[in-house]
Amino acid sequence: MKKISVSLSGHQTSISLEPEFISALQEIANTRKTSVAKIIGEIDSSREMNINLSSAIRVWILKYFRN
């Protein structure tokens, strides 16, 4: 697991993800010409509050590549 820090809603948040998921996020950000932080912010704002952010990111990445 690797931790990354991003600012969400004006405060710093650490997220633990496997390096492969971090790499996938970076690849998606590059493709979309945006930042990893912006993507995580979008995922955070659209997830249900009972779902862990790291889990929501993993599921979002899976759906992204399935589409």
mmCIF file of the N, C-alpha and C atoms, coordinates in Angstrom:
data_MODEL
# 
_entry.id   MODEL 
# 
loop_
_atom_site.group_PDB 
_atom_site.id 
_atom_site.type_symbol 
_atom_site.label_atom_id 
_atom_site.label_alt_id 
_atom_site.label_comp_id 
_atom_site.label_asym_id 
_atom_site.label_entity_id 
_atom_site.label_seq_id 
_atom_site.pdbx_PDB_ins_code 
_atom_site.Cartn_x 
_atom_site.Cartn_y 
_atom_site.Cartn_z 
_atom_site.occupancy 
_atom_site.B_iso_or_equiv 
_atom_site.pdbx_formal_charge 
_atom_site.auth_seq_id 
_atom_site.auth_comp_id 
_atom_site.auth_asym_id 
_atom_site.auth_atom_id 
_atom_site.pdbx_PDB_model_num 
ATOM 1   N N  . MET A 1 1  ? 0.839   -1.175 0.000   1.00 0.00 ? 1  MET A N  1 
ATOM 2   C CA . MET A 1 1  ? 0.000   0.000  0.000   1.00 0.00 ? 1  MET A CA 1 
ATOM 3   C C  . MET A 1 1  ? 0.886   1.240  0.000   1.00 0.00 ? 1  MET A C  1 
ATOM 4   N N  . LYS A 1 2  ? 0.380   2.251  -0.638  1.00 0.00 ? 2  LYS A N  1 
ATOM 5   C CA . LYS A 1 2  ? 1.090   3.521  -0.695  1.00 0.00 ? 2  LYS A CA 1 
ATOM 6   C C  . LYS A 1 2  ? 0.085   4.617  -0.364  1.00 0.00 ? 2  LYS A C  1 
ATOM 7   N N  . LYS A 1 3  ? 0.536   5.619  0.360   1.00 0.00 ? 3  LYS A N  1 
ATOM 8   C CA . LYS A 1 3  ? -0.338  6.740  0.712   1.00 0.00 ? 3  LYS A CA 1 
ATOM 9   C C  . LYS A 1 3  ? -0.085  7.913  -0.221  1.00 0.00 ? 3  LYS A C  1 
ATOM 10  N N  . ILE A 1 4  ? -1.179  8.540  -0.615  1.00 0.00 ? 4  ILE A N  1 
ATOM 11  C CA . ILE A 1 4  ? -1.082  9.795  -1.351  1.00 0.00 ? 4  ILE A CA 1 
ATOM 12  C C  . ILE A 1 4  ? -1.909  10.824 -0.592  1.00 0.00 ? 4  ILE A C  1 
ATOM 13  N N  . SER A 1 5  ? -1.512  12.061 -0.676  1.00 0.00 ? 5  SER A N  1 
ATOM 14  C CA . SER A 1 5  ? -2.237  13.144 -0.019  1.00 0.00 ? 5  SER A CA 1 
ATOM 15  C C  . SER A 1 5  ? -2.849  14.054 -1.065  1.00 0.00 ? 5  SER A C  1 
ATOM 16  N N  . VAL A 1 6  ? -4.109  14.398 -0.842  1.00 0.00 ? 6  VAL A N  1 
ATOM 17  C CA . VAL A 1 6  ? -4.807  15.331 -1.727  1.00 0.00 ? 6  VAL A CA 1 
ATOM 18  C C  . VAL A 1 6  ? -5.630  16.274 -0.872  1.00 0.00 ? 6  VAL A C  1 
ATOM 19  N N  . SER A 1 7  ? -5.966  17.407 -1.443  1.00 0.00 ? 7  SER A N  1 
ATOM 20  C CA . SER A 1 7  ? -6.817  18.366 -0.757  1.00 0.00 ? 7  SER A CA 1 
ATOM 21  C C  . SER A 1 7  ? -8.251  18.183 -1.255  1.00 0.00 ? 7  SER A C  1 
ATOM 22  N N  . LEU A 1 8  ? -9.153  17.855 -0.315  1.00 0.00 ? 8  LEU A N  1 
ATOM 23  C CA . LEU A 1 8  ? -10.565 17.693 -0.642  1.00 0.00 ? 8  LEU A CA 1 
ATOM 24  C C  . LEU A 1 8  ? -11.372 18.658 0.204   1.00 0.00 ? 8  LEU A C  1 
ATOM 25  N N  . SER A 1 9  ? -12.159 19.447 -0.440  1.00 0.00 ? 9  SER A N  1 
ATOM 26  C CA . SER A 1 9  ? -12.992 20.434 0.257   1.00 0.00 ? 9  SER A CA 1 
ATOM 27  C C  . SER A 1 9  ? -12.175 21.305 1.200   1.00 0.00 ? 9  SER A C  1 
ATOM 28  N N  . GLY A 1 10 ? -10.972 21.647 0.774   1.00 0.00 ? 10 GLY A N  1 
ATOM 29  C CA . GLY A 1 10 ? -10.137 22.561 1.541   1.00 0.00 ? 10 GLY A CA 1 
ATOM 30  C C  . GLY A 1 10 ? -9.325  21.943 2.657   1.00 0.00 ? 10 GLY A C  1 
ATOM 31  N N  . HIS A 1 11 ? -9.336  20.615 2.800   1.00 0.00 ? 11 HIS A N  1 
ATOM 32  C CA . HIS A 1 11 ? -8.499  20.004 3.826   1.00 0.00 ? 11 HIS A CA 1 
ATOM 33  C C  . HIS A 1 11 ? -7.727  18.818 3.249   1.00 0.00 ? 11 HIS A C  1 
ATOM 34  N N  . GLN A 1 12 ? -6.530  18.595 3.778   1.00 0.00 ? 12 GLN A N  1 
ATOM 35  C CA . GLN A 1 12 ? -5.665  17.511 3.326   1.00 0.00 ? 12 GLN A CA 1 
ATOM 36  C C  . GLN A 1 12 ? -6.218  16.167 3.790   1.00 0.00 ? 12 GLN A C  1 
ATOM 37  N N  . THR A 1 13 ? -6.188  15.205 2.884   1.00 0.00 ? 13 THR A N  1 
ATOM 38  C CA . THR A 1 13 ? -6.647  13.861 3.167   1.00 0.00 ? 13 THR A CA 1 
ATOM 39  C C  . THR A 1 13 ? -5.613  12.884 2.635   1.00 0.00 ? 13 THR A C  1 
ATOM 40  N N  . SER A 1 14 ? -5.300  11.862 3.411   1.00 0.00 ? 14 SER A N  1 
ATOM 41  C CA . SER A 1 14 ? -4.417  10.787 2.963   1.00 0.00 ? 14 SER A CA 1 
ATOM 42  C C  . SER A 1 14 ? -5.256  9.599  2.538   1.00 0.00 ? 14 SER A C  1 
ATOM 43  N N  . ILE A 1 15 ? -4.876  9.016  1.425   1.00 0.00 ? 15 ILE A N  1 
ATOM 44  C CA . ILE A 1 15 ? -5.580  7.860  0.888   1.00 0.00 ? 15 ILE A CA 1 
ATOM 45  C C  . ILE A 1 15 ? -4.562  6.752  0.671   1.00 0.00 ? 15 ILE A C  1 
ATOM 46  N N  . SER A 1 16 ? -4.875  5.563  1.147   1.00 0.00 ? 16 SER A N  1 
ATOM 47  C CA . SER A 1 16 ? -3.997  4.404  0.951   1.00 0.00 ? 16 SER A CA 1 
ATOM 48  C C  . SER A 1 16 ? -4.521  3.571  -0.206  1.00 0.00 ? 16 SER A C  1 
ATOM 49  N N  . LEU A 1 17 ? -3.668  3.387  -1.201  1.00 0.00 ? 17 LEU A N  1 
ATOM 50  C CA . LEU A 1 17 ? -4.005  2.574  -2.366  1.00 0.00 ? 17 LEU A CA 1 
ATOM 51  C C  . LEU A 1 17 ? -2.794  1.746  -2.774  1.00 0.00 ? 17 LEU A C  1 
ATOM 52  N N  . GLU A 1 18 ? -3.050  0.656  -3.447  1.00 0.00 ? 18 GLU A N  1 
ATOM 53  C CA . GLU A 1 18 ? -1.969  -0.135 -4.009  1.00 0.00 ? 18 GLU A CA 1 
ATOM 54  C C  . GLU A 1 18 ? -1.308  0.690  -5.119  1.00 0.00 ? 18 GLU A C  1 
ATOM 55  N N  . PRO A 1 19 ? -0.001  0.506  -5.311  1.00 0.00 ? 19 PRO A N  1 
ATOM 56  C CA . PRO A 1 19 ? 0.708   1.286  -6.345  1.00 0.00 ? 19 PRO A CA 1 
ATOM 57  C C  . PRO A 1 19 ? 0.072   1.166  -7.734  1.00 0.00 ? 19 PRO A C  1 
ATOM 58  N N  . GLU A 1 20 ? -0.503  0.019  -8.037  1.00 0.00 ? 20 GLU A N  1 
ATOM 59  C CA . GLU A 1 20 ? -1.131  -0.170 -9.344  1.00 0.00 ? 20 GLU A CA 1 
ATOM 60  C C  . GLU A 1 20 ? -2.326  0.749  -9.529  1.00 0.00 ? 20 GLU A C  1 
ATOM 61  N N  . PHE A 1 21 ? -3.084  0.987  -8.465  1.00 0.00 ? 21 PHE A N  1 
ATOM 62  C CA . PHE A 1 21 ? -4.232  1.891  -8.562  1.00 0.00 ? 21 PHE A CA 1 
ATOM 63  C C  . PHE A 1 21 ? -3.778  3.350  -8.663  1.00 0.00 ? 21 PHE A C  1 
ATOM 64  N N  . ILE A 1 22 ? -2.709  3.684  -7.990  1.00 0.00 ? 22 ILE A N  1 
ATOM 65  C CA . ILE A 1 22 ? -2.159  5.041  -8.101  1.00 0.00 ? 22 ILE A CA 1 
ATOM 66  C C  . ILE A 1 22 ? -1.677  5.283  -9.528  1.00 0.00 ? 22 ILE A C  1 
ATOM 67  N N  . SER A 1 23 ? -1.004  4.295  -10.079 1.00 0.00 ? 23 SER A N  1 
ATOM 68  C CA . SER A 1 23 ? -0.535  4.394  -11.460 1.00 0.00 ? 23 SER A CA 1 
ATOM 69  C C  . SER A 1 23 ? -1.715  4.537  -12.424 1.00 0.00 ? 23 SER A C  1 
ATOM 70  N N  . ALA A 1 24 ? -2.778  3.775  -12.186 1.00 0.00 ? 24 ALA A N  1 
ATOM 71  C CA . ALA A 1 24 ? -3.970  3.868  -13.039 1.00 0.00 ? 24 ALA A CA 1 
ATOM 72  C C  . ALA A 1 24 ? -4.595  5.252  -12.946 1.00 0.00 ? 24 ALA A C  1 
ATOM 73  N N  . LEU A 1 25 ? -4.667  5.804  -11.729 1.00 0.00 ? 25 LEU A N  1 
ATOM 74  C CA . LEU A 1 25 ? -5.201  7.166  -11.560 1.00 0.00 ? 25 LEU A CA 1 
ATOM 75  C C  . LEU A 1 25 ? -4.371  8.179  -12.340 1.00 0.00 ? 25 LEU A C  1 
ATOM 76  N N  . GLN A 1 26 ? -3.056  8.045  -12.276 1.00 0.00 ? 26 GLN A N  1 
ATOM 77  C CA . GLN A 1 26 ? -2.175  8.963  -13.005 1.00 0.00 ? 26 GLN A CA 1 
ATOM 78  C C  . GLN A 1 26 ? -2.374  8.830  -14.511 1.00 0.00 ? 26 GLN A C  1 
ATOM 79  N N  . GLU A 1 27 ? -2.535  7.604  -14.976 1.00 0.00 ? 27 GLU A N  1 
ATOM 80  C CA . GLU A 1 27 ? -2.776  7.367  -16.401 1.00 0.00 ? 27 GLU A CA 1 
ATOM 81  C C  . GLU A 1 27 ? -4.094  8.013  -16.848 1.00 0.00 ? 27 GLU A C  1 
ATOM 82  N N  . ILE A 1 28 ? -5.125  7.830  -16.050 1.00 0.00 ? 28 ILE A N  1 
ATOM 83  C CA . ILE A 1 28 ? -6.434  8.419  -16.373 1.00 0.00 ? 28 ILE A CA 1 
ATOM 84  C C  . ILE A 1 28 ? -6.344  9.947  -16.354 1.00 0.00 ? 28 ILE A C  1 
ATOM 85  N N  . ALA A 1 29 ? -5.682  10.500 -15.357 1.00 0.00 ? 29 ALA A N  1 
ATOM 86  C CA . ALA A 1 29 ? -5.525  11.953 -15.274 1.00 0.00 ? 29 ALA A CA 1 
ATOM 87  C C  . ALA A 1 29 ? -4.798  12.491 -16.501 1.00 0.00 ? 29 ALA A C  1 
ATOM 88  N N  . ASN A 1 30 ? -3.748  11.818 -16.917 1.00 0.00 ? 30 ASN A N  1 
ATOM 89  C CA . ASN A 1 30 ? -3.007  12.247 -18.106 1.00 0.00 ? 30 ASN A CA 1 
ATOM 90  C C  . ASN A 1 30 ? -3.891  12.185 -19.348 1.00 0.00 ? 30 ASN A C  1 
ATOM 91  N N  . THR A 1 31 ? -4.661  11.118 -19.483 1.00 0.00 ? 31 THR A N  1 
ATOM 92  C CA . THR A 1 31 ? -5.549  10.958 -20.634 1.00 0.00 ? 31 THR A CA 1 
ATOM 93  C C  . THR A 1 31 ? -6.607  12.056 -20.664 1.00 0.00 ? 31 THR A C  1 
ATOM 94  N N  . ARG A 1 32 ? -7.144  12.367 -19.487 1.00 0.00 ? 32 ARG A N  1 
ATOM 95  C CA . ARG A 1 32 ? -8.199  13.377 -19.388 1.00 0.00 ? 32 ARG A CA 1 
ATOM 96  C C  . ARG A 1 32 ? -7.658  14.799 -19.274 1.00 0.00 ? 32 ARG A C  1 
ATOM 97  N N  . LYS A 1 33 ? -6.332  14.928 -19.228 1.00 0.00 ? 33 LYS A N  1 
ATOM 98  C CA . LYS A 1 33 ? -5.675  16.235 -19.093 1.00 0.00 ? 33 LYS A CA 1 
ATOM 99  C C  . LYS A 1 33 ? -6.179  16.985 -17.854 1.00 0.00 ? 33 LYS A C  1 
ATOM 100 N N  . THR A 1 34 ? -6.148  16.284 -16.733 1.00 0.00 ? 34 THR A N  1 
ATOM 101 C CA . THR A 1 34 ? -6.564  16.846 -15.461 1.00 0.00 ? 34 THR A CA 1 
ATOM 102 C C  . THR A 1 34 ? -5.642  16.310 -14.370 1.00 0.00 ? 34 THR A C  1 
ATOM 103 N N  . SER A 1 35 ? -5.927  16.630 -13.137 1.00 0.00 ? 35 SER A N  1 
ATOM 104 C CA . SER A 1 35 ? -5.078  16.163 -12.037 1.00 0.00 ? 35 SER A CA 1 
ATOM 105 C C  . SER A 1 35 ? -5.717  14.981 -11.314 1.00 0.00 ? 35 SER A C  1 
ATOM 106 N N  . VAL A 1 36 ? -4.865  14.211 -10.667 1.00 0.00 ? 36 VAL A N  1 
ATOM 107 C CA . VAL A 1 36 ? -5.333  13.101 -9.840  1.00 0.00 ? 36 VAL A CA 1 
ATOM 108 C C  . VAL A 1 36 ? -6.248  13.645 -8.743  1.00 0.00 ? 36 VAL A C  1 
ATOM 109 N N  . ALA A 1 37 ? -5.865  14.763 -8.149  1.00 0.00 ? 37 ALA A N  1 
ATOM 110 C CA . ALA A 1 37 ? -6.664  15.362 -7.078  1.00 0.00 ? 37 ALA A CA 1 
ATOM 111 C C  . ALA A 1 37 ? -8.076  15.713 -7.563  1.00 0.00 ? 37 ALA A C  1 
ATOM 112 N N  . LYS A 1 38 ? -8.181  16.217 -8.776  1.00 0.00 ? 38 LYS A N  1 
ATOM 113 C CA . LYS A 1 38 ? -9.509  16.579 -9.308  1.00 0.00 ? 38 LYS A CA 1 
ATOM 114 C C  . LYS A 1 38 ? -10.365 15.331 -9.506  1.00 0.00 ? 38 LYS A C  1 
ATOM 115 N N  . ILE A 1 39 ? -9.767  14.268 -10.011 1.00 0.00 ? 39 ILE A N  1 
ATOM 116 C CA . ILE A 1 39 ? -10.501 13.014 -10.197 1.00 0.00 ? 39 ILE A CA 1 
ATOM 117 C C  . ILE A 1 39 ? -10.966 12.477 -8.847  1.00 0.00 ? 39 ILE A C  1 
ATOM 118 N N  . ILE A 1 40 ? -10.070 12.480 -7.870  1.00 0.00 ? 40 ILE A N  1 
ATOM 119 C CA . ILE A 1 40 ? -10.436 11.992 -6.535  1.00 0.00 ? 40 ILE A CA 1 
ATOM 120 C C  . ILE A 1 40 ? -11.548 12.856 -5.952  1.00 0.00 ? 40 ILE A C  1 
ATOM 121 N N  . GLY A 1 41 ? -11.490 14.148 -6.174  1.00 0.00 ? 41 GLY A N  1 
ATOM 122 C CA . GLY A 1 41 ? -12.550 15.040 -5.712  1.00 0.00 ? 41 GLY A CA 1 
ATOM 123 C C  . GLY A 1 41 ? -13.894 14.697 -6.338  1.00 0.00 ? 41 GLY A C  1 
ATOM 124 N N  . GLU A 1 42 ? -13.900 14.382 -7.627  1.00 0.00 ? 42 GLU A N  1 
ATOM 125 C CA . GLU A 1 42 ? -15.128 13.989 -8.319  1.00 0.00 ? 42 GLU A CA 1 
ATOM 126 C C  . GLU A 1 42 ? -15.678 12.685 -7.736  1.00 0.00 ? 42 GLU A C  1 
ATOM 127 N N  . ILE A 1 43 ? -14.775 11.730 -7.495  1.00 0.00 ? 43 ILE A N  1 
ATOM 128 C CA . ILE A 1 43 ? -15.187 10.446 -6.918  1.00 0.00 ? 43 ILE A CA 1 
ATOM 129 C C  . ILE A 1 43 ? -15.750 10.678 -5.514  1.00 0.00 ? 43 ILE A C  1 
ATOM 130 N N  . ASP A 1 44 ? -15.070 11.500 -4.739  1.00 0.00 ? 44 ASP A N  1 
ATOM 131 C CA . ASP A 1 44 ? -15.490 11.773 -3.369  1.00 0.00 ? 44 ASP A CA 1 
ATOM 132 C C  . ASP A 1 44 ? -16.871 12.415 -3.326  1.00 0.00 ? 44 ASP A C  1 
ATOM 133 N N  . SER A 1 45 ? -17.118 13.349 -4.220  1.00 0.00 ? 45 SER A N  1 
ATOM 134 C CA . SER A 1 45 ? -18.402 14.066 -4.187  1.00 0.00 ? 45 SER A CA 1 
ATOM 135 C C  . SER A 1 45 ? -19.564 13.217 -4.688  1.00 0.00 ? 45 SER A C  1 
ATOM 136 N N  . SER A 1 46 ? -19.275 12.158 -5.435  1.00 0.00 ? 46 SER A N  1 
ATOM 137 C CA . SER A 1 46 ? -20.361 11.342 -5.982  1.00 0.00 ? 46 SER A CA 1 
ATOM 138 C C  . SER A 1 46 ? -20.576 10.020 -5.238  1.00 0.00 ? 46 SER A C  1 
ATOM 139 N N  . ARG A 1 47 ? -19.721 9.707  -4.285  1.00 0.00 ? 47 ARG A N  1 
ATOM 140 C CA . ARG A 1 47 ? -19.852 8.422  -3.583  1.00 0.00 ? 47 ARG A CA 1 
ATOM 141 C C  . ARG A 1 47 ? -20.872 8.519  -2.453  1.00 0.00 ? 47 ARG A C  1 
ATOM 142 N N  . GLU A 1 48 ? -21.400 7.354  -2.092  1.00 0.00 ? 48 GLU A N  1 
ATOM 143 C CA . GLU A 1 48 ? -22.274 7.284  -0.931  1.00 0.00 ? 48 GLU A CA 1 
ATOM 144 C C  . GLU A 1 48 ? -21.396 7.385  0.310   1.00 0.00 ? 48 GLU A C  1 
ATOM 145 N N  . MET A 1 49 ? -21.869 8.078  1.332   1.00 0.00 ? 49 MET A N  1 
ATOM 146 C CA . MET A 1 49 ? -21.054 8.336  2.521   1.00 0.00 ? 49 MET A CA 1 
ATOM 147 C C  . MET A 1 49 ? -20.689 7.083  3.315   1.00 0.00 ? 49 MET A C  1 
ATOM 148 N N  . ASN A 1 50 ? -21.409 5.988  3.113   1.00 0.00 ? 50 ASN A N  1 
ATOM 149 C CA . ASN A 1 50 ? -21.072 4.763  3.834   1.00 0.00 ? 50 ASN A CA 1 
ATOM 150 C C  . ASN A 1 50 ? -20.003 3.941  3.121   1.00 0.00 ? 50 ASN A C  1 
ATOM 151 N N  . ILE A 1 51 ? -19.501 4.451  1.991   1.00 0.00 ? 51 ILE A N  1 
ATOM 152 C CA . ILE A 1 51 ? -18.460 3.757  1.236   1.00 0.00 ? 51 ILE A CA 1 
ATOM 153 C C  . ILE A 1 51 ? -17.127 4.449  1.456   1.00 0.00 ? 51 ILE A C  1 
ATOM 154 N N  . ASN A 1 52 ? -16.132 3.672  1.843   1.00 0.00 ? 52 ASN A N  1 
ATOM 155 C CA . ASN A 1 52 ? -14.777 4.149  2.063   1.00 0.00 ? 52 ASN A CA 1 
ATOM 156 C C  . ASN A 1 52 ? -14.236 4.779  0.778   1.00 0.00 ? 52 ASN A C  1 
ATOM 157 N N  . LEU A 1 53 ? -13.541 5.910  0.901   1.00 0.00 ? 53 LEU A N  1 
ATOM 158 C CA . LEU A 1 53 ? -13.028 6.617  -0.281  1.00 0.00 ? 53 LEU A CA 1 
ATOM 159 C C  . LEU A 1 53 ? -12.070 5.747  -1.084  1.00 0.00 ? 53 LEU A C  1 
ATOM 160 N N  . SER A 1 54 ? -11.168 5.041  -0.424  1.00 0.00 ? 54 SER A N  1 
ATOM 161 C CA . SER A 1 54 ? -10.226 4.176  -1.153  1.00 0.00 ? 54 SER A CA 1 
ATOM 162 C C  . SER A 1 54 ? -10.976 3.121  -1.957  1.00 0.00 ? 54 SER A C  1 
ATOM 163 N N  . SER A 1 55 ? -11.999 2.531  -1.370  1.00 0.00 ? 55 SER A N  1 
ATOM 164 C CA . SER A 1 55 ? -12.805 1.533  -2.075  1.00 0.00 ? 55 SER A CA 1 
ATOM 165 C C  . SER A 1 55 ? -13.538 2.164  -3.250  1.00 0.00 ? 55 SER A C  1 
ATOM 166 N N  . ALA A 1 56 ? -14.088 3.346  -3.033  1.00 0.00 ? 56 ALA A N  1 
ATOM 167 C CA . ALA A 1 56 ? -14.799 4.044  -4.111  1.00 0.00 ? 56 ALA A CA 1 
ATOM 168 C C  . ALA A 1 56 ? -13.857 4.339  -5.280  1.00 0.00 ? 56 ALA A C  1 
ATOM 169 N N  . ILE A 1 57 ? -12.615 4.694  -4.981  1.00 0.00 ? 57 ILE A N  1 
ATOM 170 C CA . ILE A 1 57 ? -11.634 4.967  -6.036  1.00 0.00 ? 57 ILE A CA 1 
ATOM 171 C C  . ILE A 1 57 ? -11.342 3.697  -6.818  1.00 0.00 ? 57 ILE A C  1 
ATOM 172 N N  . ARG A 1 58 ? -11.128 2.582  -6.121  1.00 0.00 ? 58 ARG A N  1 
ATOM 173 C CA . ARG A 1 58 ? -10.840 1.318  -6.798  1.00 0.00 ? 58 ARG A CA 1 
ATOM 174 C C  . ARG A 1 58 ? -11.983 0.921  -7.733  1.00 0.00 ? 58 ARG A C  1 
ATOM 175 N N  . VAL A 1 59 ? -13.226 1.028  -7.254  1.00 0.00 ? 59 VAL A N  1 
ATOM 176 C CA . VAL A 1 59 ? -14.387 0.676  -8.065  1.00 0.00 ? 59 VAL A CA 1 
ATOM 177 C C  . VAL A 1 59 ? -14.507 1.617  -9.257  1.00 0.00 ? 59 VAL A C  1 
ATOM 178 N N  . TRP A 1 60 ? -14.262 2.910  -9.041  1.00 0.00 ? 60 TRP A N  1 
ATOM 179 C CA . TRP A 1 60 ? -14.336 3.892  -10.126 1.00 0.00 ? 60 TRP A CA 1 
ATOM 180 C C  . TRP A 1 60 ? -13.318 3.562  -11.214 1.00 0.00 ? 60 TRP A C  1 
ATOM 181 N N  . ILE A 1 61 ? -12.101 3.207  -10.808 1.00 0.00 ? 61 ILE A N  1 
ATOM 182 C CA . ILE A 1 61 ? -11.049 2.848  -11.779 1.00 0.00 ? 61 ILE A CA 1 
ATOM 183 C C  . ILE A 1 61 ? -11.460 1.602  -12.562 1.00 0.00 ? 61 ILE A C  1 
ATOM 184 N N  . LEU A 1 62 ? -11.990 0.606  -11.868 1.00 0.00 ? 62 LEU A N  1 
ATOM 185 C CA . LEU A 1 62 ? -12.441 -0.612 -12.545 1.00 0.00 ? 62 LEU A CA 1 
ATOM 186 C C  . LEU A 1 62 ? -13.499 -0.281 -13.591 1.00 0.00 ? 62 LEU A C  1 
ATOM 187 N N  . LYS A 1 63 ? -14.481 0.517  -13.211 1.00 0.00 ? 63 LYS A N  1 
ATOM 188 C CA . LYS A 1 63 ? -15.538 0.907  -14.148 1.00 0.00 ? 63 LYS A CA 1 
ATOM 189 C C  . LYS A 1 63 ? -14.973 1.708  -15.320 1.00 0.00 ? 63 LYS A C  1 
ATOM 190 N N  . TYR A 1 64 ? -14.014 2.584  -15.034 1.00 0.00 ? 64 TYR A N  1 
ATOM 191 C CA . TYR A 1 64 ? -13.397 3.392  -16.096 1.00 0.00 ? 64 TYR A CA 1 
ATOM 192 C C  . TYR A 1 64 ? -12.790 2.500  -17.171 1.00 0.00 ? 64 TYR A C  1 
ATOM 193 N N  . PHE A 1 65 ? -12.014 1.511  -16.740 1.00 0.00 ? 65 PHE A N  1 
ATOM 194 C CA . PHE A 1 65 ? -11.334 0.654  -17.717 1.00 0.00 ? 65 PHE A CA 1 
ATOM 195 C C  . PHE A 1 65 ? -12.274 -0.370 -18.354 1.00 0.00 ? 65 PHE A C  1 
ATOM 196 N N  . ARG A 1 66 ? -13.366 -0.696 -17.700 1.00 0.00 ? 66 ARG A N  1 
ATOM 197 C CA . ARG A 1 66 ? -14.349 -1.598 -18.306 1.00 0.00 ? 66 ARG A CA 1 
ATOM 198 C C  . ARG A 1 66 ? -15.118 -0.891 -19.427 1.00 0.00 ? 66 ARG A C  1 
ATOM 199 N N  . ASN A 1 67 ? -15.274 0.417  -19.285 1.00 0.00 ? 67 ASN A N  1 
ATOM 200 C CA . ASN A 1 67 ? -15.975 1.167  -20.323 1.00 0.00 ? 67 ASN A CA 1 
ATOM 201 C C  . ASN A 1 67 ? -15.032 1.475  -21.452 1.00 0.00 ? 67 ASN A C  1 
# 
